[in-house]
């Protein structure tokens, strides 16, 4: 696939050096590393290799990728590997999509407390789903949950929320029955919202009492316990957004959905429109629009665009995809085997050669000639920063 006309890397290379210098005391090491990785991705700075076509002798140069999880160009392969691993976990049942979103006041100060707030968002959302599902007035079953963290909205502002994929049922308390939810209905959203709100605010108050929260600027006064308690009071009464979509058409649709969400970054290169004297123009979706198209364009100054992009750099080592309940890593294999036994279905085995083929593909990717479509082989490897000599001329060329 050819290079897009405009990429996030182009913006960083053009405007990043001056902006980094002006913001040197405000940027974290993690943010600086992300900028550097994206700027160098698929350039000679990271090294690469020379390819030659076995059929027509066409020569090409391919540069290495940065593999940074925030890079718009490095997510497709990671997503594919993750989806291949998850395919074996799918069950022949309905699946539901749920979303838990933090209200704007909490999102505003969450930026200074990312690791804590994001962890609470994961844990409280999972606890809420498992608690309500375990209640005999609703489902009365042990469920499994996969949650994916997103920290942005379409306009790139800070908007922490988790997307959940949940099988439509669970194991009975004694583990001897599969309890399916009502057809087309998972759990009552209003009940989920109320419990999510109460439990999150309880955990937030405990974190404040333990001195685990940091407050700066306009939020500095919230370090005082009385001020923080007063600030929380309106949040105990407002509506917290919990959203549940109708069931997916089937397991294949679940994988298609996951492929769009699991390894998404704040903005894809495809959404960028222009970089000119006005600033950076990109497409965004206005969900509040009631008339006409929701797809609009927005123009931000380069500094503001980079600031918004870097808002979404995750804390080092933080996992943005997590599994809970029946799907928790520790017992997933055994739990899924038990569920399949109760549903009287067998896992679909992959062909014996599939694992070897996948492993081989990851170790030695297949490169395809853009000229004739035949396989290309690596004939030369160059290291990071090593000068690249021009491809040799074909015999008979002058």
DRENDO-1510 file (C-alpha; in Angstrom, 1 decimal, always signed):
<recs>
REC; n; res; u; v; w
REC; 1; UNK; +0.0; +0.0; +0.0 .
REC; 2; UNK; +1.4; +3.4; -0.9 .
REC; 3; UNK; +2.1; +6.1; +1.5 .
REC; 4; UNK; -0.7; +8.4; +2.6 .
REC; 5; UNK; -0.5; +12.1; +1.6 .
REC; 6; UNK; -0.3; +13.2; +5.2 .
REC; 7; UNK; +0.7; +11.3; +8.3 .
REC; 8; UNK; +1.1; +12.1; +12.0 .
REC; 9; UNK; +4.8; +11.6; +11.5 .
REC; 10; UNK; +4.9; +14.5; +9.0 .
REC; 11; UNK; +3.3; +16.8; +11.6 .
REC; 12; UNK; +5.8; +15.8; +14.3 .
REC; 13; UNK; +8.8; +16.1; +12.0 .
REC; 14; UNK; +7.7; +19.6; +10.8 .
REC; 15; UNK; +6.5; +21.2; +14.0 .
REC; 16; UNK; +7.8; +18.9; +16.7 .
REC; 17; UNK; +11.3; +20.2; +17.3 .
REC; 18; UNK; +10.3; +23.8; +18.0 .
REC; 19; UNK; +7.3; +22.7; +20.1 .
REC; 20; UNK; +9.4; +20.3; +22.2 .
REC; 21; UNK; +11.8; +23.0; +22.9 .
REC; 22; UNK; +9.0; +25.4; +24.1 .
REC; 23; UNK; +7.3; +22.6; +26.1 .
REC; 24; UNK; +10.4; +20.9; +27.5 .
REC; 25; UNK; +9.3; +21.2; +31.1 .
REC; 26; UNK; +5.7; +20.0; +30.4 .
REC; 27; UNK; +6.3; +16.9; +28.4 .
REC; 28; UNK; +6.9; +13.5; +30.0 .
REC; 29; UNK; +9.6; +11.1; +29.0 .
REC; 30; UNK; +6.9; +8.8; +27.7 .
REC; 31; UNK; +5.5; +11.5; +25.5 .
REC; 32; UNK; +8.9; +12.4; +24.1 .
REC; 33; UNK; +9.6; +8.7; +23.3 .
REC; 34; UNK; +6.3; +8.4; +21.4 .
REC; 35; UNK; +7.1; +11.5; +19.3 .
REC; 36; UNK; +10.6; +10.1; +18.5 .
REC; 37; UNK; +9.3; +6.7; +17.6 .
REC; 38; UNK; +6.6; +8.0; +15.3 .
REC; 39; UNK; +9.0; +10.4; +13.6 .
REC; 40; UNK; +11.5; +7.6; +12.9 .
REC; 41; UNK; +9.0; +4.9; +12.0 .
REC; 42; UNK; +9.8; +3.3; +8.6 .
REC; 43; UNK; +12.8; +5.6; +8.0 .
REC; 44; UNK; +16.5; +4.9; +7.7 .
REC; 45; UNK; +16.9; +5.9; +11.3 .
REC; 46; UNK; +15.5; +2.5; +12.4 .
REC; 47; UNK; +17.3; +0.4; +9.7 .
REC; 48; UNK; +15.8; -1.8; +7.1 .
REC; 49; UNK; +16.5; -4.1; +4.2 .
REC; 50; UNK; +16.8; -4.3; +0.5 .
REC; 51; UNK; +14.3; -6.7; -1.3 .
REC; 52; UNK; +14.7; -8.3; -4.7 .
REC; 53; UNK; +11.9; -10.0; -6.7 .
REC; 54; UNK; +12.6; -13.6; -7.6 .
REC; 55; UNK; +10.7; -13.2; -10.9 .
REC; 56; UNK; +11.4; -9.8; -12.4 .
REC; 57; UNK; +14.5; -8.7; -10.3 .
REC; 58; UNK; +12.7; -5.6; -9.1 .
REC; 59; UNK; +14.5; -4.0; -6.2 .
REC; 60; UNK; +12.9; -2.2; -3.3 .
REC; 61; UNK; +13.9; -0.8; +0.1 .
REC; 62; UNK; +11.8; -1.5; +3.2 .
REC; 63; UNK; +12.4; +0.4; +6.4 .
REC; 64; UNK; +11.7; -1.0; +9.9 .
REC; 65; UNK; +8.7; +0.1; +11.9 .
REC; 66; UNK; +8.9; +1.5; +15.4 .
REC; 67; UNK; +6.3; -0.9; +16.9 .
REC; 68; UNK; +5.2; +1.7; +19.4 .
REC; 69; UNK; +1.6; +1.1; +20.5 .
REC; 70; UNK; +0.7; +4.7; +19.9 .
REC; 71; UNK; +2.0; +4.8; +16.3 .
REC; 72; UNK; -0.8; +5.0; +13.7 .
REC; 73; UNK; +1.3; +2.8; +11.3 .
REC; 74; UNK; +2.2; +0.0; +13.6 .
REC; 75; UNK; -1.1; -1.4; +14.9 .
REC; 76; UNK; -2.4; -3.6; +12.0 .
REC; 77; UNK; +0.0; -6.5; +12.6 .
REC; 78; UNK; -0.3; -6.4; +16.4 .
REC; 79; UNK; -4.1; -6.4; +16.0 .
REC; 80; UNK; -4.0; -9.4; +13.7 .
REC; 81; UNK; -1.8; -11.4; +16.1 .
REC; 82; UNK; -4.1; -10.6; +19.0 .
REC; 83; UNK; -7.2; -11.5; +17.0 .
REC; 84; UNK; -5.7; -14.9; +16.0 .
REC; 85; UNK; -5.2; -15.7; +19.6 .
REC; 86; UNK; -8.7; -14.6; +20.6 .
REC; 87; UNK; -10.4; -16.6; +17.9 .
REC; 88; UNK; -10.1; -19.7; +19.9 .
REC; 89; UNK; -11.9; -18.1; +22.8 .
REC; 90; UNK; -15.2; -17.4; +21.0 .
REC; 91; UNK; -18.3; -19.2; +22.1 .
REC; 92; UNK; -21.4; -20.0; +20.0 .
REC; 93; UNK; -23.6; -17.6; +22.0 .
REC; 94; UNK; -24.8; -14.0; +21.7 .
REC; 95; UNK; -22.2; -11.3; +22.4 .
REC; 96; UNK; -23.0; -7.8; +23.8 .
REC; 97; UNK; -21.1; -4.5; +23.5 .
REC; 98; UNK; -21.1; -2.3; +26.7 .
REC; 99; UNK; -19.4; +1.0; +27.3 .
REC; 100; UNK; -18.6; +2.7; +30.6 .
REC; 101; UNK; -17.7; +6.4; +30.4 .
REC; 102; UNK; -16.4; +8.7; +33.1 .
REC; 103; UNK; -18.2; +12.0; +33.5 .
REC; 104; UNK; -16.4; +15.2; +32.3 .
REC; 105; UNK; -15.4; +16.5; +35.7 .
REC; 106; UNK; -13.5; +13.3; +36.5 .
REC; 107; UNK; -11.9; +13.1; +33.1 .
REC; 108; UNK; -10.6; +16.7; +33.6 .
REC; 109; UNK; -8.4; +15.8; +36.5 .
REC; 110; UNK; -7.7; +12.2; +35.4 .
REC; 111; UNK; -4.9; +13.4; +33.2 .
REC; 112; UNK; -2.7; +14.0; +36.2 .
REC; 113; UNK; -3.7; +10.6; +37.7 .
REC; 114; UNK; -3.8; +8.4; +34.6 .
REC; 115; UNK; -2.6; +5.1; +36.1 .
REC; 116; UNK; -4.9; +5.2; +39.1 .
REC; 117; UNK; -8.0; +6.5; +37.3 .
REC; 118; UNK; -7.6; +4.1; +34.3 .
REC; 119; UNK; -7.1; +1.1; +36.7 .
REC; 120; UNK; -10.2; +2.1; +38.7 .
REC; 121; UNK; -12.2; +2.4; +35.4 .
REC; 122; UNK; -11.2; -1.1; +34.4 .
REC; 123; UNK; -11.8; -2.7; +37.8 .
REC; 124; UNK; -15.0; -1.0; +38.7 .
REC; 125; UNK; -16.6; -1.6; +35.3 .
REC; 126; UNK; -15.7; -5.3; +35.5 .
REC; 127; UNK; -16.9; -5.5; +39.1 .
REC; 128; UNK; -20.2; -3.8; +38.1 .
REC; 129; UNK; -20.9; -6.3; +35.3 .
REC; 130; UNK; -20.0; -9.3; +37.3 .
REC; 131; UNK; -22.0; -8.2; +40.4 .
REC; 132; UNK; -25.2; -7.4; +38.5 .
REC; 133; UNK; -24.8; -10.6; +36.4 .
REC; 134; UNK; -24.3; -12.6; +39.5 .
REC; 135; UNK; -27.5; -11.3; +41.1 .
REC; 136; UNK; -30.3; -13.9; +40.8 .
REC; 137; UNK; -32.8; -11.1; +40.1 .
REC; 138; UNK; -31.0; -10.5; +36.8 .
REC; 139; UNK; -28.8; -13.3; +35.4 .
REC; 140; UNK; -27.5; -15.2; +38.4 .
REC; 141; UNK; -24.3; -16.4; +36.7 .
REC; 142; UNK; -20.6; -16.0; +36.6 .
REC; 143; UNK; -19.7; -14.1; +33.4 .
REC; 144; UNK; -16.5; -13.3; +31.4 .
REC; 145; UNK; -15.6; -9.8; +30.3 .
REC; 146; UNK; -13.0; -8.3; +27.9 .
REC; 147; UNK; -12.5; -4.6; +28.3 .
REC; 148; UNK; -10.6; -2.2; +26.0 .
REC; 149; UNK; -9.5; +1.3; +27.2 .
REC; 150; UNK; -9.9; +4.3; +25.0 .
REC; 151; UNK; -9.0; +7.7; +26.3 .
REC; 152; UNK; -10.1; +10.0; +23.4 .
REC; 153; UNK; -13.2; +11.1; +21.5 .
REC; 154; UNK; -13.3; +12.0; +17.9 .
REC; 155; UNK; -12.0; +15.5; +18.5 .
REC; 156; UNK; -9.0; +14.1; +20.4 .
REC; 157; UNK; -10.0; +15.5; +23.8 .
REC; 158; UNK; -9.5; +13.5; +27.0 .
REC; 159; UNK; -12.5; +11.2; +27.3 .
REC; 160; UNK; -11.7; +8.0; +29.2 .
REC; 161; UNK; -14.0; +5.1; +28.7 .
REC; 162; UNK; -13.9; +1.3; +28.3 .
REC; 163; UNK; -15.5; -0.8; +25.6 .
REC; 164; UNK; -16.6; -4.2; +26.8 .
REC; 165; UNK; -17.3; -7.4; +24.9 .
REC; 166; UNK; -19.4; -9.8; +27.0 .
REC; 167; UNK; -20.8; -13.3; +26.1 .
REC; 168; UNK; -24.6; -13.4; +26.6 .
REC; 169; UNK; -24.6; -15.7; +29.6 .
REC; 170; UNK; -22.4; -17.4; +32.2 .
REC; 171; UNK; -21.9; -20.4; +34.5 .
REC; 172; UNK; -24.3; -21.0; +37.3 .
REC; 173; UNK; -23.0; -20.6; +40.8 .
REC; 174; UNK; -22.3; -24.3; +41.1 .
REC; 175; UNK; -20.7; -24.4; +37.7 .
REC; 176; UNK; -23.0; -27.1; +36.4 .
REC; 177; UNK; -25.2; -25.1; +34.0 .
REC; 178; UNK; -24.9; -22.5; +31.3 .
REC; 179; UNK; -27.3; -19.7; +32.1 .
REC; 180; UNK; -28.2; -17.7; +29.0 .
REC; 181; UNK; -29.5; -14.2; +29.2 .
REC; 182; UNK; -32.8; -13.2; +27.7 .
REC; 183; UNK; -32.8; -13.1; +23.9 .
REC; 184; UNK; -31.5; -9.7; +22.8 .
REC; 185; UNK; -31.2; -8.4; +26.3 .
REC; 186; UNK; -28.2; -8.5; +28.6 .
REC; 187; UNK; -28.4; -6.5; +31.8 .
REC; 188; UNK; -30.4; -3.4; +32.8 .
REC; 189; UNK; -28.4; -0.3; +31.9 .
REC; 190; UNK; -29.9; +1.8; +34.6 .
REC; 191; UNK; -28.9; -0.7; +37.3 .
REC; 192; UNK; -25.4; -0.9; +35.8 .
REC; 193; UNK; -25.0; +2.9; +35.8 .
REC; 194; UNK; -26.1; +3.3; +39.4 .
REC; 195; UNK; -23.7; +0.7; +40.7 .
REC; 196; UNK; -20.9; +1.9; +38.5 .
REC; 197; UNK; -21.3; +5.5; +39.8 .
REC; 198; UNK; -21.5; +4.4; +43.5 .
REC; 199; UNK; -18.5; +2.1; +43.4 .
REC; 200; UNK; -16.3; +4.4; +41.4 .
REC; 201; UNK; -16.9; +7.3; +43.7 .
REC; 202; UNK; -16.3; +5.1; +46.7 .
REC; 203; UNK; -12.9; +4.0; +45.3 .
REC; 204; UNK; -12.1; +7.5; +44.4 .
REC; 205; UNK; -12.7; +8.7; +47.9 .
REC; 206; UNK; -10.6; +5.9; +49.3 .
REC; 207; UNK; -7.7; +6.9; +46.9 .
REC; 208; UNK; -8.0; +10.5; +48.1 .
REC; 209; UNK; -7.9; +9.5; +51.7 .
REC; 210; UNK; -4.8; +7.4; +51.1 .
REC; 211; UNK; -3.1; +10.4; +49.4 .
REC; 212; UNK; -2.9; +8.6; +46.0 .
REC; 213; UNK; -4.3; +11.5; +43.9 .
REC; 214; UNK; -2.4; +14.5; +42.6 .
REC; 215; UNK; -4.1; +17.9; +41.9 .
REC; 216; UNK; -2.6; +20.8; +40.0 .
REC; 217; UNK; -3.7; +24.1; +38.6 .
REC; 218; UNK; -7.4; +24.7; +38.8 .
REC; 219; UNK; -7.9; +21.5; +40.8 .
REC; 220; UNK; -5.2; +22.3; +43.4 .
REC; 221; UNK; -7.9; +23.0; +46.1 .
REC; 222; UNK; -9.3; +19.5; +45.8 .
REC; 223; UNK; -6.3; +18.2; +47.8 .
REC; 224; UNK; -8.3; +19.4; +50.8 .
REC; 225; UNK; -10.6; +16.6; +52.1 .
REC; 226; UNK; -13.5; +18.9; +52.7 .
REC; 227; UNK; -13.3; +20.5; +49.3 .
REC; 228; UNK; -13.0; +17.1; +47.6 .
REC; 229; UNK; -16.1; +15.8; +49.4 .
REC; 230; UNK; -18.0; +18.9; +48.3 .
REC; 231; UNK; -16.8; +18.5; +44.7 .
REC; 232; UNK; -17.9; +14.8; +44.7 .
REC; 233; UNK; -21.5; +15.7; +45.8 .
REC; 234; UNK; -22.9; +16.7; +42.4 .
REC; 235; UNK; -21.3; +13.6; +40.8 .
REC; 236; UNK; -23.4; +11.4; +43.1 .
REC; 237; UNK; -26.6; +12.7; +41.5 .
REC; 238; UNK; -25.7; +13.2; +37.9 .
REC; 239; UNK; -26.2; +10.5; +35.2 .
REC; 240; UNK; -23.2; +8.3; +34.4 .
REC; 241; UNK; -23.2; +7.0; +30.9 .
REC; 242; UNK; -23.3; +3.2; +30.6 .
REC; 243; UNK; -24.3; +2.0; +27.1 .
REC; 244; UNK; -25.3; -1.4; +25.9 .
REC; 245; UNK; -25.6; -2.3; +22.3 .
REC; 246; UNK; -27.8; -5.1; +20.9 .
REC; 247; UNK; -26.1; -8.4; +20.4 .
REC; 248; UNK; -23.7; -9.0; +17.6 .
REC; 249; UNK; -24.8; -11.1; +14.6 .
REC; 250; UNK; -22.4; -13.8; +15.6 .
REC; 251; UNK; -18.8; -14.6; +16.7 .
REC; 252; UNK; -17.4; -13.5; +13.3 .
REC; 253; UNK; -19.0; -10.1; +13.9 .
REC; 254; UNK; -17.4; -9.9; +17.3 .
REC; 255; UNK; -13.9; -10.4; +15.7 .
REC; 256; UNK; -14.7; -7.8; +13.1 .
REC; 257; UNK; -15.6; -5.4; +15.8 .
REC; 258; UNK; -12.6; -6.2; +17.9 .
REC; 259; UNK; -10.3; -5.6; +14.9 .
REC; 260; UNK; -11.5; -2.0; +14.8 .
REC; 261; UNK; -11.2; -1.3; +18.5 .
REC; 262; UNK; -8.4; -3.2; +20.2 .
REC; 263; UNK; -5.4; -1.5; +18.8 .
REC; 264; UNK; -6.8; +1.8; +17.7 .
REC; 265; UNK; -4.8; +4.9; +18.4 .
REC; 266; UNK; -6.1; +8.5; +19.1 .
REC; 267; UNK; -6.3; +9.4; +15.4 .
REC; 268; UNK; -5.5; +7.4; +12.3 .
REC; 269; UNK; -3.5; +8.8; +9.4 .
REC; 270; UNK; -6.6; +8.3; +7.2 .
REC; 271; UNK; -8.5; +11.0; +9.1 .
REC; 272; UNK; -5.9; +13.7; +8.4 .
REC; 273; UNK; -6.9; +16.1; +5.6 .
REC; 274; UNK; -4.3; +18.9; +5.4 .
REC; 275; UNK; -1.3; +20.6; +7.0 .
REC; 276; UNK; -1.0; +24.2; +5.8 .
REC; 277; UNK; -0.7; +27.8; +7.1 .
REC; 278; UNK; -4.1; +27.4; +8.9 .
REC; 279; UNK; -2.9; +24.4; +10.9 .
REC; 280; UNK; -3.8; +20.7; +10.9 .
REC; 281; UNK; -7.2; +19.8; +9.5 .
REC; 282; UNK; -8.7; +16.4; +10.2 .
REC; 283; UNK; -12.1; +14.6; +10.0 .
REC; 284; UNK; -14.1; +14.0; +13.1 .
REC; 285; UNK; -17.6; +12.7; +14.0 .
REC; 286; UNK; -20.0; +15.1; +15.8 .
REC; 287; UNK; -22.2; +12.7; +17.7 .
REC; 288; UNK; -24.4; +15.6; +19.0 .
REC; 289; UNK; -25.3; +16.7; +15.5 .
REC; 290; UNK; -29.0; +16.1; +14.9 .
REC; 291; UNK; -29.2; +17.4; +11.3 .
REC; 292; UNK; -27.1; +16.7; +8.3 .
REC; 293; UNK; -23.9; +14.7; +8.3 .
REC; 294; UNK; -22.1; +14.0; +11.5 .
REC; 295; UNK; -18.7; +13.8; +9.7 .
REC; 296; UNK; -17.1; +17.2; +9.9 .
REC; 297; UNK; -13.7; +18.7; +9.6 .
REC; 298; UNK; -11.8; +20.5; +12.4 .
REC; 299; UNK; -8.6; +22.7; +12.1 .
REC; 300; UNK; -6.2; +23.0; +15.1 .
REC; 301; UNK; -2.9; +24.8; +15.4 .
REC; 302; UNK; +0.0; +22.4; +15.2 .
REC; 303; UNK; +0.8; +22.9; +18.9 .
REC; 304; UNK; -2.8; +22.1; +20.0 .
REC; 305; UNK; -2.9; +19.1; +17.7 .
REC; 306; UNK; +0.2; +17.7; +19.1 .
REC; 307; UNK; -0.9; +18.4; +22.7 .
REC; 308; UNK; -4.2; +16.6; +22.1 .
REC; 309; UNK; -2.5; +13.6; +20.5 .
REC; 310; UNK; +0.0; +13.2; +23.4 .
REC; 311; UNK; -2.8; +13.5; +26.0 .
REC; 312; UNK; -3.5; +9.8; +25.2 .
REC; 313; UNK; +0.0; +8.4; +25.8 .
REC; 314; UNK; -0.6; +5.6; +28.3 .
REC; 315; UNK; +1.6; +5.2; +31.4 .
REC; 316; UNK; +4.5; +2.8; +30.9 .
REC; 317; UNK; +3.6; -0.8; +31.2 .
REC; 318; UNK; -0.2; -0.1; +31.4 .
REC; 319; UNK; -2.3; -2.8; +29.7 .
REC; 320; UNK; -5.2; -1.3; +27.7 .
REC; 321; UNK; -6.9; -4.7; +27.0 .
REC; 322; UNK; -7.9; -6.7; +30.1 .
REC; 323; UNK; -9.9; -9.8; +30.8 .
REC; 324; UNK; -12.0; -10.6; +33.8 .
REC; 325; UNK; -14.2; -13.3; +35.3 .
REC; 326; UNK; -14.4; -16.5; +33.2 .
REC; 327; UNK; -12.0; -14.9; +30.6 .
REC; 328; UNK; -9.3; -13.9; +33.2 .
REC; 329; UNK; -5.9; -15.1; +32.0 .
REC; 330; UNK; -5.4; -17.4; +35.0 .
REC; 331; UNK; -8.4; -19.7; +34.3 .
REC; 332; UNK; -9.6; -18.9; +30.8 .
REC; 333; UNK; -8.7; -22.2; +29.2 .
REC; 334; UNK; -10.3; -24.3; +31.8 .
REC; 335; UNK; -13.5; -22.1; +32.0 .
REC; 336; UNK; -14.0; -22.1; +28.3 .
REC; 337; UNK; -13.6; -25.9; +28.1 .
REC; 338; UNK; -16.2; -26.2; +30.8 .
REC; 339; UNK; -18.6; -23.9; +29.0 .
REC; 340; UNK; -18.2; -25.8; +25.7 .
REC; 341; UNK; -18.8; -29.0; +27.5 .
REC; 342; UNK; -22.1; -27.6; +28.9 .
REC; 343; UNK; -23.1; -26.2; +25.5 .
REC; 344; UNK; -22.1; -29.5; +23.9 .
REC; 345; UNK; -19.9; -27.9; +21.3 .
REC; 346; UNK; -16.3; -28.6; +20.5 .
REC; 347; UNK; -13.6; -26.0; +19.8 .
REC; 348; UNK; -12.8; -25.6; +16.1 .
REC; 349; UNK; -9.3; -27.0; +15.8 .
REC; 350; UNK; -6.9; -25.2; +13.5 .
REC; 351; UNK; -5.2; -27.3; +10.8 .
REC; 352; UNK; -2.0; -29.0; +12.1 .
REC; 353; UNK; +0.1; -26.8; +9.9 .
REC; 354; UNK; -1.6; -23.6; +10.8 .
REC; 355; UNK; +0.5; -22.8; +13.9 .
REC; 356; UNK; +3.7; -23.5; +12.1 .
REC; 357; UNK; +2.6; -21.4; +9.1 .
REC; 358; UNK; +1.7; -18.5; +11.4 .
REC; 359; UNK; +4.9; -18.8; +13.3 .
REC; 360; UNK; +6.9; -18.8; +10.1 .
REC; 361; UNK; +5.0; -15.8; +8.8 .
REC; 362; UNK; +5.9; -13.9; +12.0 .
REC; 363; UNK; +9.6; -14.8; +11.8 .
REC; 364; UNK; +10.0; -14.4; +8.0 .
REC; 365; UNK; +7.2; -12.3; +6.5 .
REC; 366; UNK; +6.3; -12.7; +2.8 .
REC; 367; UNK; +7.1; -9.7; +0.7 .
REC; 368; UNK; +5.2; -9.3; -2.5 .
REC; 369; UNK; +6.6; -7.6; -5.6 .
REC; 370; UNK; +4.6; -4.4; -6.4 .
REC; 371; UNK; +5.5; -4.9; -10.1 .
REC; 372; UNK; +4.6; -8.5; -10.8 .
REC; 373; UNK; +3.2; -9.9; -7.6 .
REC; 374; UNK; +5.9; -12.6; -7.1 .
REC; 375; UNK; +7.7; -13.2; -3.8 .
REC; 376; UNK; +10.6; -10.9; -2.8 .
REC; 377; UNK; +13.6; -12.0; -0.8 .
REC; 378; UNK; +15.9; -10.0; +1.5 .
REC; 379; UNK; +19.3; -9.6; -0.1 .
REC; 380; UNK; +20.8; -6.9; +2.2 .
REC; 381; UNK; +20.1; -5.7; +5.8 .
REC; 382; UNK; +21.3; -2.3; +7.0 .
REC; 383; UNK; +21.4; -1.2; +10.6 .
REC; 384; UNK; +19.9; +1.8; +12.4 .
REC; 385; UNK; +21.3; +5.0; +11.0 .
REC; 386; UNK; +23.5; +3.2; +8.5 .
REC; 387; UNK; +23.7; +5.1; +5.1 .
REC; 388; UNK; +21.7; +3.4; +2.4 .
REC; 389; UNK; +23.4; +3.0; -0.9 .
REC; 390; UNK; +21.3; +3.2; -4.0 .
REC; 391; UNK; +20.0; -0.1; -5.4 .
REC; 392; UNK; +22.4; -1.4; -8.0 .
REC; 393; UNK; +21.6; -0.8; -11.6 .
REC; 394; UNK; +20.2; -3.7; -13.6 .
REC; 395; UNK; +22.5; -5.3; -16.1 .
REC; 396; UNK; +22.5; -3.5; -19.4 .
REC; 397; UNK; +21.3; -0.2; -17.9 .
REC; 398; UNK; +23.3; +2.9; -18.4 .
</recs>
